Amino acid sequence: MIRPDDFREAMQRFAGPVTAITTIENGVPSGLMATAVCSLSADPPSLIVCINKTATAHDTILRQGFLGVSVMPDTLTAFANHFARAKGVDRFEGALWSFQETGAPLLAGASVAFDCRIATTHDGYSHTIVLCHICDIMLPNVDADRCLLWHRQGFVSLAGREAVENA
């Protein structure tokens, strides 16, 4: 039997991209930070996003049927800290947001941002597994192509390709 503490320790060693998952309802943005995001298919272009059922934005995202996935660049670590700690609409202060087809807020300074419609959801125990069709992709910031990672309960920056090739 795997103990929950052992599982949490193991997952701390599993680096994941830091993403802002966002939506908007009645003109009020809502969002959360997530690392459980991955590509699903190129045809049709789609993502999997896993959202904790206890997150305050969980129900709003499912009700709206659309979401934005903004990958945080390592140049926005201070904003990532703010977004992770702030509550409600205050999370969105201090950054520029843009809107595409669905109307979900997308971080203007993101490494990449995906504008998505929810295709289907599945129960994932403590999380809802959301399969999303990508409506639009923003590659807004060529100077922020290195995404911020979550590893060992903190933000870390990805080593440049040169660092790995020279190792």
N, C-alpha and C positions, 0 to 999 in steps of 0.2 A: 504494500500500500504506500503510495506516495504521499508524504506529509505536505500540507499547504505551504509551510515555511520553506521546505526544500524546493518546491515548485517556484515560489517567489524568488528565492536565491538564484535558481537556474535562469529565470527570465531576466534578472538584473544583468546577467552576462550576455544577453541577447540584444545587441544594439538595434534600434529602430528609428526611422525618420520621425522628426517632430512635425506634426501637422495640426493646423487649426481647422476644425470641422465646424462649418457655419451654416446658418440659415437665417431667414427673416420672417417675422410674423406680425402683421398689422404695423409695419414700419419699424419694428423693434428687432435689432439683430440679436441672435442667440448663438452660442457656440461653446466648444470645448476643445481641449488638447487631446490628441490621440496619437499612438504609435502603431496601432494595429490596422494598417492600411497597406494594401498591396494590389498589384495589377491582377486582373482576372483574364481578360481576353483582348486581342487586338481587333477582332471581328465578331460582334460589335465592340468598339472601344469601351471597356468597363473596368471598374474597380470593386474591391471588397473593402468595406469599412466596418470595423467592429466598435460598437458604442456601448459603454457601460450603462446598464438600465437605471442606475442610481444617479447618473449625470443629470443636472438640471435641464440641459438642452435636449436630452434624449427624446422626450415626448413631442417637443416642438418640432424637431427634425422629422420625426415620423409623420406627424400631422401634416406638415407642409409638403412632403413628398419630393423635396429637392434639397440639395446641400452643396456647399463649396468645400473643396479640399485644397488648402494652401500649404505647401511645403515650406517650412521655415528655413531661410538661409542662415549660415553661421554668422553672417553680419548683423543679424537681428536678435542676438541672444538676449539682450536687455528687454526687448519687446516680448520675446517668448516667455521670459520670466514673469512679466506683467500679465500677459494673457493667461498663463497657467494659474496665477494667484488671484487675479481680480474676479469679481462675480458679476453676472448679468451683463448689461449693456456696457458697464465700465471696462470690460475686457477689450472693447474695440477702440478705446481712447489711445491716442498716441501713434496711430498708424493710418495710412491712407488705404481705403478700400474701394474696389471697383465692382461693377455689376455687369453680368453678361446675360445670357438668354433666360435663365431661371430666376434671376434676381437675388441669388445667394451672394453674400459678401465674399469677395475674393481679395486676399492681401496683395496690394499693389507691388510690394517689394519682395514677393515670394520667389523662390527658386523656380517653381512651377505651380500653377493653380489649375484645378479642374472644376468645371461647372457641371453638376450632375443631377440627373433625375433618379429617384429611387425606383428600381425595377421590381425588386421583391425583398422581403426580409425573412430571416430564419431565427429561431430561438438558438442562442449560444450560451445557455446556462445563465451566467451573470451578465452577459452581453447580448445585444441584438446584432446579428450579422446582416449587414445591409449590402445588397448587390446593386451597384449604381451604373447606369448608362451615362457615359460622358457626352455632354452636349457641346462643350467647348474646352479648349486648353489655352492657357495663357503662359507664355514664356517671357514674362515682363522684364526680367532683370538679368542681363548677361553677366554682370559683375557679381552675381550672387548665385552661382551655379553649384556651390557646395552646400548641401543641406546640413542642417543641425541634427544631431543624433541624441537620443536618450539612452544612456548607458550607466549602470550602477547608480541609479537614482539621481542622475544629474545630466546636464547638457554637455556634450562634447562636440568638437569639430572634426570633420572628416580630414584625414591626412591627404595632402595633394598627391596627384598621380606621380609627380616627380619624386616625392619622398619615398614612395613604394618602389618605383623603378630604380632608384639609387641605393636601395637598401641591400 
